[in-house]
Amino acid sequence: MSLSLVPRVGPILGKLLIGYCGSAEAVFSEKKTILNKIPGVGKIAAEAVYNFKNFELVDRELEFMATHHIRGIHYFSDEFPLRLKQELDSPLVLFVRGETNFNHSRIVGIVGTRSATAAGLEATRNLVEELKEYKVHTISGLALGIDICAHKASIEHKITTMGVVAHGLDQLYPFRHASHANTMIESGGSILSEHFSGTALNPDLFPRRNRIVAAMCDCLVVVESKIRGGSMITAEIASSYNRDVFALPGRPCDIMSQGCNYLIKSLKAQLCENATDIAKGMNWEIHTNKKGKKARQAELFAQLNETETHIAQLLTEGQKHYDEILANCTLPVHKLSYVLLELEMKGALRSLPGNRYELL
């Protein structure tokens, strides 16, 4: 937690330092000359780490967290969201209010303009309602307009929803959404931030917030957006993270549809009119014939070797991220990738967006 307070040390450099030194504690006890020799660190960052003395800020933060029931989840913790962990610029620490399964099998990001139209709000409510049968979690930025509409619709339809904010958890912006945030938490959702309490509101922090929304979902849906704006930034980030991006089309003359139309026209997003379009794009199913599926699995397992059977057994519990499979088997990385490819060619499993796998 202390490392995230050091000037000149961002998430990427922080993880690099921990990787070389072995732990965050070891980073602060290392000699300055050694820090300076670590590739990619440099003299300025090494000086900043060596001269950092404000550890009392961390003590105060821990007291604040204990008082307000906030969890701090560091990057190397088993609780850290796996989707977020695979991105290089993921935060060193997440501050969380609420108890949520961040590794749920299906997470949909829903974003859009703060100046939403009546049609955009209605489309958001309809989309969330339709998504319920696909057993998803939703995530957004708790902002005005489309974001809060998606959160409220999720609460209404008993869908777990997560909100990512661009400030510390000692406040909520905009304040009018505080009651909705509390309801989200009471309903099994969470409010997340990478910032310490007391972090002032700063427009520069909102794009950083957007990268967390983009990373934590399997797919991102842009409902309404101007040609420029936070939602377009989130869509670009999601695409760079290899997440599927969907956009609702609108009339060319509507300013709030120009961003979505551009994403579709430039092939940066799939056209989406309803939840069925998302499900088809993501290869999601609603119902499965359990008896038939078990019979097929029994026949399939008889054709697999011991290693393949072990991996297939893991996937009977549901979708798994690559890192989860790796953690539950003794194979090296290169060997696991080969075995997963073999299983896919045999028709035993299929790969999904976000480096996840599902048994057929």
Residue pairs with C-beta under 8 A, 6 or more apart in sequence:
1 24
1 58
1 61
1 62
1 72
1 74
1 92
1 93
2 24
2 28
2 52
2 55
2 58
3 9
3 14
3 17
3 18
3 24
3 27
3 28
3 49
3 92
4 11
4 14
4 91
4 92
4 93
4 194
4 196
5 52
5 54
5 57
5 58
5 196
6 14
6 48
6 49
6 52
7 48
8 44
8 45
8 48
9 17
9 45
9 48
9 49
10 89
11 75
11 88
11 89
11 90
11 91
11 92
12 88
12 89
13 40
13 41
13 45
14 92
15 75
15 92
16 38
16 40
16 41
17 27
17 35
17 38
17 41
17 49
18 24
18 26
18 27
18 76
20 38
21 27
21 30
24 74
27 35
27 49
28 49
28 52
30 49
32 46
32 47
32 50
35 41
35 45
35 46
35 49
35 50
36 42
36 43
36 46
38 46
57 196
61 72
61 196
61 197
62 72
64 70
64 170
64 197
65 71
65 72
65 95
68 97
68 169
68 170
69 97
70 95
70 96
70 97
70 169
71 79
71 95
71 96
71 97
72 93
72 94
72 95
72 96
73 79
73 80
73 93
73 94
73 95
73 96
74 80
74 92
74 93
75 85
75 90
75 91
75 92
75 93
79 102
80 94
80 102
81 94
81 102
81 103
81 215
81 216
82 102
82 103
82 321
82 323
82 324
83 102
83 103
83 107
83 215
83 216
83 217
83 218
83 321
83 354
84 90
84 91
84 94
84 102
84 212
84 215
84 216
85 323
86 215
86 323
86 355
87 211
87 215
87 241
89 211
90 212
90 215
91 194
91 212
92 194
93 194
94 192
94 193
94 194
95 168
95 169
95 192
95 193
95 194
95 195
95 196
96 190
96 191
96 192
97 169
97 181
97 185
97 190
97 191
97 192
98 162
98 184
98 185
98 188
98 189
98 190
98 191
99 188
99 190
100 137
100 160
100 162
100 188
100 189
100 190
101 137
101 160
102 162
102 190
102 216
103 321
103 324
104 136
104 137
104 160
105 135
105 318
105 319
105 356
106 134
106 135
106 136
106 137
106 218
106 282
106 284
106 319
107 136
107 137
107 138
107 139
107 216
107 217
107 218
108 131
108 136
108 137
108 138
108 139
108 217
108 218
108 219
108 220
108 221
108 278
109 138
109 139
109 140
109 213
109 214
109 216
109 217
109 219
109 220
109 221
109 234
109 238
109 243
110 124
110 127
110 128
110 138
110 139
110 140
110 146
110 147
110 150
110 220
110 221
110 223
111 140
111 141
111 146
111 147
111 150
111 210
111 213
111 220
111 221
111 222
111 223
111 225
111 230
111 231
111 234
111 235
112 120
112 124
112 145
112 146
112 147
112 222
112 223
112 224
112 225
112 231
113 120
113 145
113 146
113 224
113 225
113 226
113 229
113 231
113 256
113 259
114 143
114 144
114 145
114 146
114 147
115 145
115 256
116 124
116 144
116 145
116 146
116 149
116 223
116 224
116 256
117 224
117 254
117 256
120 145
120 146
120 223
120 224
120 248
120 256
121 145
121 146
121 149
123 223
123 224
123 248
124 146
124 149
124 150
124 153
124 223
125 149
125 153
126 274
127 221
127 223
127 248
127 274
127 275
128 138
128 150
128 153
128 154
128 157
128 159
129 153
129 157
130 274
130 275
130 276
131 138
131 159
131 275
131 278
132 157
132 158
132 159
133 275
133 286
134 275
134 278
134 279
134 284
134 286
136 159
137 159
137 160
137 161
137 162
138 150
138 151
138 154
138 159
138 160
138 161
138 162
139 161
139 162
139 163
139 164
139 213
139 216
139 217
140 146
140 147
140 148
140 150
140 151
140 161
140 162
140 163
140 164
140 213
141 147
141 163
141 164
141 165
141 166
141 206
141 209
141 210
141 213
141 230
141 234
142 148
142 151
142 163
142 164
142 165
142 172
142 177
142 180
142 181
142 191
143 174
143 230
144 174
145 224
146 223
146 224
146 231
147 163
148 177
148 180
150 161
150 223
151 161
151 163
151 180
151 184
152 180
153 159
154 160
154 161
154 184
154 189
155 161
155 180
155 183
155 184
155 187
155 189
158 187
160 187
160 188
160 189
161 184
161 187
161 189
162 184
162 189
162 190
162 191
162 192
162 216
163 181
163 184
163 189
163 190
163 191
163 192
164 191
164 192
164 193
164 209
164 212
164 213
164 216
165 172
165 173
165 191
165 192
165 193
165 209
166 173
166 193
166 195
166 201
166 202
166 205
166 206
166 208
166 209
167 173
167 193
167 195
167 199
167 200
167 201
167 205
168 193
168 195
168 196
168 197
168 198
168 199
169 191
169 193
169 197
170 197
170 198
172 178
172 181
172 191
173 201
181 191
184 190
184 191
185 191
192 212
193 209
194 208
194 212
195 205
199 205
206 230
207 230
207 233
210 230
210 233
210 234
210 237
211 234
211 237
213 220
213 234
214 220
214 234
214 235
214 237
214 238
214 241
214 243
215 237
215 238
215 241
215 243
217 238
217 243
218 243
218 244
218 282
218 352
218 353
218 354
218 356
219 238
219 243
219 244
219 245
219 246
219 278
219 281
219 282
219 353
220 234
220 235
220 238
220 243
220 244
220 245
220 246
221 245
221 246
221 247
221 248
221 272
221 278
222 231
222 232
222 234
222 235
222 245
222 246
222 247
222 248
222 259
222 260
222 263
222 269
223 248
223 260
224 231
224 248
224 250
224 256
224 257
224 259
224 260
225 231
225 232
225 235
225 256
225 258
225 259
225 260
226 232
226 255
226 256
226 258
226 259
227 258
227 259
227 262
228 259
229 259
231 259
232 259
232 263
235 245
235 247
235 263
235 268
235 269
236 268
238 245
239 245
239 268
242 353
242 354
243 353
243 354
244 270
244 281
244 282
244 353
245 263
245 268
245 269
245 270
246 269
246 270
246 271
246 272
246 277
246 278
246 281
247 259
247 260
247 261
247 263
247 264
247 269
247 270
247 271
247 272
248 257
248 260
248 272
248 273
249 257
249 260
249 261
249 264
249 271
249 273
250 256
250 257
250 258
250 260
250 261
251 257
252 258
252 261
260 269
262 268
263 269
264 270
264 271
270 277
270 281
271 277
272 278
272 281
278 284
279 285
279 286
282 352
282 353
283 350
283 352
296 360
297 312
297 316
297 359
300 312
300 346
300 347
300 348
301 309
301 312
303 346
304 312
304 343
304 346
304 348
307 329
307 331
307 339
308 339
308 342
308 343
308 348
310 329
311 325
311 329
311 339
311 340
311 343
312 343
312 348
312 349
312 359
314 320
314 324
314 325
314 328
314 329
315 325
315 349
315 357
315 358
315 359
316 359
318 358
319 352
319 356
319 357
319 358
320 356
320 357
321 354
321 355
321 356
321 357
322 336
322 340
322 355
322 356
322 357
323 355
325 336
325 340
325 357
326 333
326 336
329 336
331 339
340 349
340 351
340 357
343 349
344 350
344 351
347 360
348 359
348 360
349 357
349 358
349 359
349 360
350 357
350 358
350 360
351 357
352 358
